[in-house]
Amino acid sequence: MANVRSAVVLVFDRLRAGFLGPYGGTWCETPATNRLAAQGYLAEHAWSDSPTLDAVYRSYWSGRHAACRSLAEEGDLSAVVPAGMALADRLATAGRHAELWTDDPQVASHRWGEAFGERMVLSVDEPVATADSAGAMRVAQMLAQVAERLDSLPEGGLLWMHAAAWDESWDAPWAFRAELADEEDPEPPEFAVPPQKTAGSGELDPDELLGYVQAYAGQVAAWDACLEAWMAAFESSRLADDALLVVTSPRGYPLGEHGVVGGEGAGLFGELLQVPFFLRHPGASWPLIRDQRLWQPPDLYATLVDWFELPRRTEEGWGESILPRARGELSSAATWAAAIGALGDKRFAVRTPHWLLHANEPTSAGYTESTTSDQSDATFEPTGLYLKPDDRWEANEVSARCQETVESLVERLPAFRRALDASTRSTAPTGE
């Protein structure tokens, strides 16, 4: 192999960007992610394309956007795997080693990941109480096992780790929560199982929500300490000067901002869809970049294809490599991003540099409906508009005051939908 560069991808489910220092988080200190952000590339506006894990992983491993309907059969997002297109399959064809480490059976069994040469499914007991120390946390145990593998990873290989993290376990020591509570606050809760709650017709209790936020932020602080220990192991391994390092998350975790705590059925707002994305070049040799480009999960596929110098294909998919931008080179910036709701609902969200538009699709089940011209040209029903990035938490719905903007965006949605279905950004609308 002419190029023996490796890559390590760390994915932590339900990690919200807004709780991390590099993204403006103030709830807790996050020195590890602060340092990681200072070592290379940070996507300021990384926007997931679905609240469902299987859909995001199809994006990660195929380069097709989660809203692309042309690959789905009978509602199964991972049913169709075109020969040679899955990331691990392409790596294997090129003689590259690829292995997957995870504690999530859903990821381990994902059909787009079948070509990983090794799939290490880590068996971890479900938490019944908070851990005695950060090192005893479920995510810490995963990171420790992956750290042991670093020096023995075959040259030119990919190590992909997915941790269920906040989706399965809030087991950080209770002391991390207590540090975030003021004297007048209620005592932080002691649960270790991720909370799930909806407001229904009423409002969620503010003290209860405060406890959820303290627990989540405490988990972030403890996780960051674990990541710092892992980074020390990584930087002392041979991969430090050989491997591209990516740290990201497929989706966030709603904490009551719009009446929902947890769950995939929450609205397509920033607390669910804005995710962190860090990229560190070997030796941290590339410039510090805070990119304003709208990043989406298919871009990770394209970035890894670019990094491993895999043969170009005519059907590369929606994703675009961010390596040129990470090197500090000028390149085009994506001006539209999208997310689709959970399987079977009509929700559709479009993010531009200045707006977040919510709309209902003309047809009921976006993944399973055929994509005829009539359907693609049908009228979308707008349901909300928010000013971005000023309205960080989407607290102010402004469609009534910005009807021209709503009409302009809705007018271009059919063309954008067709571009998603064709999985090509070249025909997507540009500008606002």
TIGU-568973 format. One line per 5 residues: number of its first residue (from 1); their letters; for each residue x, y, z of C-alpha. Coordinates in nm, 2 decimals, always signed. Example, Ala and Ser with C-alpha at 12.3 -4.5 7.8 and 13.67 -1.06 7.14 Angstrom:
! TIGU-568973
1 = as = +1.23/-0.45/+0.78 ~ +1.37/-0.11/+0.71
***
This chain:
! TIGU-568973
1 = manvr = +0.00/+0.00/+0.00 ~ +0.14/+0.34/-0.10 ~ -0.04/+0.51/+0.19 ~ -0.04/+0.34/+0.53 ~ -0.22/+0.61/+0.72
6 = savvl = -0.47/+0.49/+0.97 ~ -0.79/+0.64/+1.13 ~ -0.96/+0.62/+1.46 ~ -1.33/+0.72/+1.49 ~ -1.48/+0.76/+1.84
11 = vfdrl = -1.86/+0.80/+1.84 ~ -2.05/+0.87/+2.16 ~ -2.43/+0.84/+2.14 ~ -2.64/+1.13/+2.27 ~ -2.35/+1.37/+2.33
16 = ragfl = -2.48/+1.73/+2.30 ~ -2.25/+1.99/+2.15 ~ -2.38/+2.27/+2.36 ~ -2.25/+2.11/+2.68 ~ -1.89/+2.12/+2.56
21 = gpygg = -1.65/+2.41/+2.62 ~ -1.55/+2.45/+2.26 ~ -1.92/+2.49/+2.17 ~ -1.98/+2.75/+2.44 ~ -2.09/+2.51/+2.71
26 = twcet = -2.07/+2.66/+3.06 ~ -2.23/+2.39/+3.28 ~ -1.90/+2.21/+3.34 ~ -1.53/+2.21/+3.26 ~ -1.43/+2.00/+2.96
31 = patnr = -1.05/+2.03/+2.93 ~ -1.01/+1.72/+2.71 ~ -1.24/+1.85/+2.44 ~ -1.10/+2.20/+2.48 ~ -0.76/+2.06/+2.40
36 = laaqg = -0.89/+1.84/+2.12 ~ -1.05/+2.15/+1.96 ~ -0.72/+2.33/+1.98 ~ -0.54/+2.05/+1.80 ~ -0.72/+2.08/+1.47
41 = ylaeh = -1.07/+2.10/+1.31 ~ -1.40/+2.17/+1.47 ~ -1.73/+2.18/+1.28 ~ -1.92/+2.47/+1.44 ~ -2.25/+2.36/+1.29
46 = awsds = -2.25/+1.98/+1.27 ~ -2.61/+1.88/+1.21 ~ -2.73/+1.52/+1.23 ~ -2.97/+1.40/+0.96 ~ -3.19/+1.18/+1.17
51 = ptlda = -3.29/+1.11/+1.53 ~ -3.27/+0.74/+1.47 ~ -2.94/+0.55/+1.51 ~ -2.98/+0.31/+1.22 ~ -3.05/+0.60/+0.98
56 = vyrsy = -2.74/+0.80/+1.09 ~ -2.52/+0.49/+1.06 ~ -2.64/+0.44/+0.71 ~ -2.52/+0.79/+0.64 ~ -2.18/+0.73/+0.82
61 = wsgrh = -2.12/+0.41/+0.63 ~ -2.27/+0.47/+0.28 ~ -2.24/+0.85/+0.22 ~ -2.61/+0.86/+0.15 ~ -2.82/+1.11/+0.35
66 = aacrs = -3.07/+0.96/+0.59 ~ -3.35/+1.13/+0.40 ~ -3.25/+0.96/+0.07 ~ -3.55/+0.74/-0.01 ~ -3.40/+0.56/-0.31
71 = laeeg = -3.21/+0.30/-0.11 ~ -3.49/+0.19/+0.13 ~ -3.71/-0.11/+0.09 ~ -4.02/-0.17/+0.29 ~ -3.92/+0.07/+0.57
76 = dlsav = -3.58/-0.10/+0.63 ~ -3.32/+0.17/+0.62 ~ -3.03/-0.08/+0.59 ~ -3.19/-0.33/+0.36 ~ -3.01/-0.23/+0.04
81 = vpagm = -2.63/-0.25/+0.04 ~ -2.50/-0.18/-0.32 ~ -2.20/-0.40/-0.39 ~ -1.88/-0.24/-0.28 ~ -2.03/+0.08/-0.15
86 = aladr = -2.03/+0.03/+0.23 ~ -1.72/+0.19/+0.38 ~ -1.59/-0.12/+0.54 ~ -1.64/-0.31/+0.22 ~ -1.45/-0.05/+0.02
91 = latag = -1.16/-0.06/+0.28 ~ -1.15/-0.44/+0.25 ~ -1.13/-0.42/-0.13 ~ -0.84/-0.18/-0.10 ~ -0.66/-0.42/+0.14
96 = rhael = -0.73/-0.21/+0.45 ~ -0.81/-0.35/+0.78 ~ -1.13/-0.22/+0.95 ~ -1.27/-0.32/+1.29 ~ -1.57/-0.21/+1.49
101 = wtddp = -1.58/-0.19/+1.87 ~ -1.92/-0.13/+2.03 ~ -2.15/-0.20/+2.33 ~ -2.46/-0.13/+2.12 ~ -2.61/-0.45/+1.96
106 = qvash = -2.80/-0.22/+1.71 ~ -2.47/-0.09/+1.57 ~ -2.30/-0.43/+1.59 ~ -2.57/-0.58/+1.37 ~ -2.62/-0.29/+1.13
111 = rwgea = -2.60/-0.44/+0.78 ~ -2.39/-0.16/+0.64 ~ -2.12/-0.27/+0.89 ~ -2.11/-0.64/+0.79 ~ -1.78/-0.59/+0.60
116 = fgerm = -1.58/-0.49/+0.91 ~ -1.31/-0.75/+0.94 ~ -1.36/-0.77/+1.32 ~ -1.66/-0.67/+1.52 ~ -1.60/-0.66/+1.89
121 = vlsvd = -1.93/-0.65/+2.08 ~ -1.85/-0.55/+2.43 ~ -2.07/-0.70/+2.70 ~ -2.14/-0.44/+2.97 ~ -2.38/-0.48/+3.26
126 = epvat = -2.67/-0.24/+3.27 ~ -2.61/+0.03/+3.54 ~ -2.83/+0.01/+3.85 ~ -2.65/+0.29/+4.03 ~ -2.40/+0.56/+3.98
131 = adsag = -2.04/+0.44/+3.96 ~ -1.79/+0.48/+4.25 ~ -1.54/+0.65/+4.02 ~ -1.52/+0.79/+3.67 ~ -1.29/+0.50/+3.57
136 = amrva = -1.57/+0.25/+3.66 ~ -1.82/+0.41/+3.42 ~ -1.95/+0.20/+3.13 ~ -1.80/+0.44/+2.87 ~ -1.47/+0.44/+3.06
141 = qmlaq = -1.45/+0.06/+3.04 ~ -1.50/+0.09/+2.66 ~ -1.23/+0.35/+2.62 ~ -0.99/+0.15/+2.82 ~ -1.03/-0.16/+2.60
146 = vaerl = -0.99/+0.05/+2.28 ~ -0.68/+0.21/+2.43 ~ -0.52/-0.13/+2.47 ~ -0.57/-0.19/+2.10 ~ -0.40/+0.12/+1.97
151 = dslpe = -0.05/+0.00/+1.93 ~ -0.15/-0.33/+1.78 ~ -0.39/-0.19/+1.51 ~ -0.27/-0.30/+1.17 ~ -0.10/-0.02/+0.97
156 = ggllw = -0.33/+0.16/+0.74 ~ -0.64/+0.04/+0.93 ~ -0.96/+0.19/+1.06 ~ -1.07/+0.15/+1.42 ~ -1.43/+0.25/+1.48
161 = mhaaa = -1.57/+0.27/+1.83 ~ -1.94/+0.34/+1.90 ~ -2.03/+0.38/+2.27 ~ -2.40/+0.38/+2.37 ~ -2.30/+0.64/+2.63
166 = wdesw = -2.58/+0.87/+2.73 ~ -2.84/+0.66/+2.54 ~ -2.79/+0.37/+2.79 ~ -2.61/+0.49/+3.10 ~ -2.59/+0.80/+3.32
171 = dapwa = -2.36/+0.63/+3.57 ~ -2.11/+0.91/+3.65 ~ -2.03/+0.94/+4.02 ~ -2.30/+1.14/+4.20 ~ -2.03/+1.39/+4.31
176 = frael = -2.00/+1.52/+3.96 ~ -2.37/+1.62/+3.98 ~ -2.34/+1.76/+4.32 ~ -2.05/+2.00/+4.21 ~ -2.30/+2.16/+3.97
181 = adeed = -2.57/+2.24/+4.23 ~ -2.60/+2.57/+4.41 ~ -2.68/+2.58/+4.78 ~ -3.04/+2.68/+4.71 ~ -3.09/+2.40/+4.45
186 = peppe = -3.27/+2.07/+4.54 ~ -3.03/+1.78/+4.59 ~ -2.94/+1.63/+4.25 ~ -3.11/+1.30/+4.16 ~ -2.93/+0.97/+4.19
191 = favpp = -3.07/+0.77/+3.90 ~ -2.84/+0.59/+3.65 ~ -3.09/+0.51/+3.38 ~ -3.15/+0.78/+3.11 ~ -3.47/+0.97/+3.18
196 = qktag = -3.76/+0.97/+2.94 ~ -4.05/+1.21/+2.98 ~ -4.29/+1.43/+2.79 ~ -4.49/+1.73/+2.92 ~ -4.82/+1.62/+2.76
201 = sgeld = -5.06/+1.91/+2.80 ~ -4.88/+2.06/+3.10 ~ -4.53/+2.17/+3.17 ~ -4.23/+1.98/+3.31 ~ -4.14/+2.07/+3.67
206 = pdell = -3.85/+2.31/+3.67 ~ -3.68/+2.15/+3.97 ~ -3.71/+1.81/+3.80 ~ -3.56/+1.95/+3.48 ~ -3.28/+2.11/+3.67
211 = gyvqa = -3.20/+1.76/+3.81 ~ -3.19/+1.62/+3.46 ~ -2.95/+1.89/+3.34 ~ -2.72/+1.85/+3.64 ~ -2.71/+1.47/+3.58
216 = yagqv = -2.64/+1.51/+3.21 ~ -2.37/+1.78/+3.27 ~ -2.22/+1.57/+3.54 ~ -2.20/+1.28/+3.29 ~ -2.03/+1.51/+3.04
221 = aawda = -1.77/+1.62/+3.30 ~ -1.69/+1.26/+3.40 ~ -1.68/+1.15/+3.03 ~ -1.44/+1.43/+2.95 ~ -1.21/+1.31/+3.23
226 = cleaw = -1.22/+0.96/+3.07 ~ -1.15/+1.10/+2.73 ~ -0.85/+1.29/+2.87 ~ -0.71/+0.96/+2.99 ~ -0.77/+0.80/+2.66
231 = maafe = -0.61/+1.09/+2.47 ~ -0.30/+1.05/+2.69 ~ -0.28/+0.68/+2.58 ~ -0.35/+0.78/+2.22 ~ -0.08/+1.04/+2.21
236 = ssrla = +0.18/+0.80/+2.35 ~ +0.09/+0.53/+2.10 ~ +0.24/+0.50/+1.75 ~ -0.10/+0.61/+1.60 ~ -0.05/+0.97/+1.73
241 = ddall = +0.17/+1.04/+1.42 ~ -0.01/+0.80/+1.19 ~ -0.39/+0.82/+1.24 ~ -0.66/+1.07/+1.17 ~ -0.87/+1.10/+1.49
246 = vvtsp = -1.24/+1.18/+1.47 ~ -1.47/+1.24/+1.78 ~ -1.84/+1.29/+1.72 ~ -2.19/+1.19/+1.81 ~ -2.49/+1.08/+1.60
251 = rgypl = -2.75/+1.28/+1.80 ~ -2.81/+1.48/+2.11 ~ -3.04/+1.44/+2.41 ~ -3.34/+1.67/+2.47 ~ -3.36/+1.79/+2.82
256 = gehgv = -3.70/+1.95/+2.82 ~ -3.63/+2.25/+2.60 ~ -3.94/+2.17/+2.39 ~ -4.14/+1.96/+2.64 ~ -3.95/+1.64/+2.59
261 = vggeg = -3.68/+1.46/+2.78 ~ -3.50/+1.19/+2.58 ~ -3.65/+0.98/+2.31 ~ -3.64/+0.97/+1.93 ~ -3.98/+1.13/+1.89
266 = aglfg = -3.86/+1.47/+2.01 ~ -3.89/+1.76/+1.77 ~ -3.61/+1.82/+1.52 ~ -3.45/+2.10/+1.72 ~ -3.08/+2.17/+1.80
271 = ellqv = -3.08/+1.98/+2.13 ~ -3.14/+1.67/+1.93 ~ -2.96/+1.74/+1.60 ~ -2.66/+1.97/+1.67 ~ -2.37/+1.74/+1.75
276 = pfflr = -2.00/+1.78/+1.81 ~ -1.74/+1.70/+1.54 ~ -1.37/+1.72/+1.60 ~ -1.09/+1.61/+1.37 ~ -0.73/+1.58/+1.46
281 = hpgas = -0.46/+1.53/+1.20 ~ -0.17/+1.30/+1.29 ~ +0.07/+1.49/+1.51 ~ -0.19/+1.77/+1.54 ~ +0.00/+1.92/+1.24
286 = wplir = -0.29/+2.10/+1.07 ~ -0.41/+2.45/+1.16 ~ -0.68/+2.53/+1.42 ~ -1.00/+2.56/+1.22 ~ -1.35/+2.65/+1.35
291 = dqrlw = -1.55/+2.58/+1.04 ~ -1.89/+2.75/+0.98 ~ -1.98/+2.50/+0.71 ~ -2.30/+2.29/+0.76 ~ -2.16/+1.94/+0.83
296 = qppdl = -2.37/+1.63/+0.81 ~ -2.30/+1.25/+0.88 ~ -2.25/+1.16/+0.51 ~ -1.95/+1.40/+0.52 ~ -1.77/+1.16/+0.76
301 = yatlv = -1.79/+0.88/+0.50 ~ -1.65/+1.11/+0.23 ~ -1.38/+1.23/+0.46 ~ -1.26/+0.88/+0.53 ~ -1.28/+0.78/+0.16
306 = dwfel = -1.06/+1.08/+0.09 ~ -0.82/+1.01/+0.38 ~ -0.76/+0.65/+0.27 ~ -0.74/+0.75/-0.09 ~ -1.00/+0.50/-0.20
311 = prrte = -1.09/+0.49/-0.57 ~ -1.35/+0.76/-0.67 ~ -1.69/+0.64/-0.77 ~ -1.96/+0.81/-0.97 ~ -2.21/+0.74/-0.70
316 = egwge = -2.01/+0.88/-0.41 ~ -2.33/+1.00/-0.24 ~ -2.43/+1.32/-0.06 ~ -2.12/+1.35/+0.16 ~ -1.83/+1.59/+0.09
321 = silpr = -1.48/+1.55/+0.24 ~ -1.39/+1.81/+0.49 ~ -1.01/+1.74/+0.46 ~ -0.94/+2.04/+0.23 ~ -1.12/+2.27/+0.48
326 = argel = -0.94/+2.11/+0.77 ~ -0.61/+2.18/+0.60 ~ -0.71/+2.55/+0.58 ~ -0.78/+2.54/+0.20 ~ -1.06/+2.74/+0.06
331 = ssaat = -1.35/+2.52/-0.07 ~ -1.72/+2.55/-0.13 ~ -1.94/+2.55/+0.18 ~ -2.27/+2.36/+0.21 ~ -2.55/+2.61/+0.25
336 = waaai = -2.84/+2.36/+0.31 ~ -2.86/+2.07/+0.56 ~ -3.16/+1.85/+0.63 ~ -3.30/+1.61/+0.89 ~ -3.59/+1.37/+0.86
341 = galgd = -3.81/+1.25/+1.15 ~ -3.83/+0.90/+1.29 ~ -3.95/+0.63/+1.05 ~ -4.32/+0.68/+0.95 ~ -4.37/+1.04/+1.04
346 = krfav = -4.37/+1.34/+0.80 ~ -4.14/+1.58/+0.99 ~ -3.87/+1.74/+0.78 ~ -3.62/+2.01/+0.90 ~ -3.40/+2.23/+0.68
351 = rtphw = -3.10/+2.42/+0.83 ~ -2.94/+2.70/+0.64 ~ -2.67/+2.94/+0.77 ~ -2.95/+3.18/+0.89 ~ -3.26/+2.97/+0.94
356 = llhan = -3.41/+2.65/+1.07 ~ -3.73/+2.56/+0.89 ~ -3.97/+2.29/+1.01 ~ -4.21/+2.14/+0.76 ~ -4.43/+1.84/+0.70
361 = eptsa = -4.36/+1.63/+0.39 ~ -4.64/+1.60/+0.13 ~ -4.64/+1.22/+0.18 ~ -4.67/+1.03/+0.51 ~ -4.37/+0.79/+0.53
366 = gytes = -4.07/+0.96/+0.38 ~ -3.85/+0.65/+0.37 ~ -4.11/+0.41/+0.22 ~ -4.29/+0.63/-0.03 ~ -4.18/+0.61/-0.39
371 = ttsdq = -4.02/+0.93/-0.52 ~ -4.23/+1.02/-0.82 ~ -4.20/+1.37/-0.97 ~ -4.56/+1.45/-0.86 ~ -4.47/+1.37/-0.50
376 = sdatf = -4.14/+1.55/-0.51 ~ -4.31/+1.87/-0.65 ~ -4.59/+1.86/-0.40 ~ -4.62/+2.14/-0.15 ~ -4.45/+2.11/+0.19
381 = eptgl = -4.65/+2.23/+0.49 ~ -4.43/+2.47/+0.69 ~ -4.47/+2.43/+1.07 ~ -4.21/+2.66/+1.22 ~ -3.92/+2.90/+1.15
386 = ylkpd = -3.63/+2.99/+1.37 ~ -3.35/+3.24/+1.33 ~ -3.00/+3.08/+1.33 ~ -2.75/+3.09/+1.49 ~ -2.88/+3.37/+1.71
391 = drwea = -3.17/+3.17/+1.85 ~ -2.95/+2.89/+1.98 ~ -3.22/+2.70/+2.16 ~ -3.50/+2.77/+1.91 ~ -3.71/+2.95/+2.17
396 = nevsa = -3.87/+3.20/+1.93 ~ -4.09/+3.08/+1.64 ~ -4.09/+3.37/+1.39 ~ -4.27/+3.24/+1.08 ~ -4.56/+3.49/+1.12
401 = rcqet = -4.31/+3.77/+1.10 ~ -4.10/+3.63/+0.81 ~ -4.36/+3.50/+0.56 ~ -4.14/+3.59/+0.26 ~ -3.86/+3.38/+0.40
406 = veslv = -4.09/+3.09/+0.47 ~ -4.23/+3.10/+0.12 ~ -3.89/+3.13/-0.04 ~ -3.76/+2.82/+0.15 ~ -4.07/+2.62/+0.09
411 = erlpa = -4.06/+2.70/-0.28 ~ -3.72/+2.54/-0.30 ~ -3.79/+2.24/-0.08 ~ -3.90/+2.01/-0.37 ~ -3.57/+2.06/-0.55
416 = frral = -3.38/+2.00/-0.23 ~ -3.59/+1.68/-0.17 ~ -3.50/+1.56/-0.52 ~ -3.13/+1.63/-0.46 ~ -3.15/+1.42/-0.14
421 = dastr = -3.32/+1.14/-0.31 ~ -3.07/+1.14/-0.59 ~ -2.80/+1.17/-0.32 ~ -2.62/+1.45/-0.50 ~ -2.54/+1.79/-0.36
426 = stapt = -2.47/+1.93/-0.71 ~ -2.84/+1.99/-0.77 ~ -2.93/+2.12/-0.43 ~ -3.04/+2.48/-0.39 ~ -2.78/+2.74/-0.29
431 = ge = -2.81/+3.06/-0.09 ~ -3.09/+3.14/+0.15
***
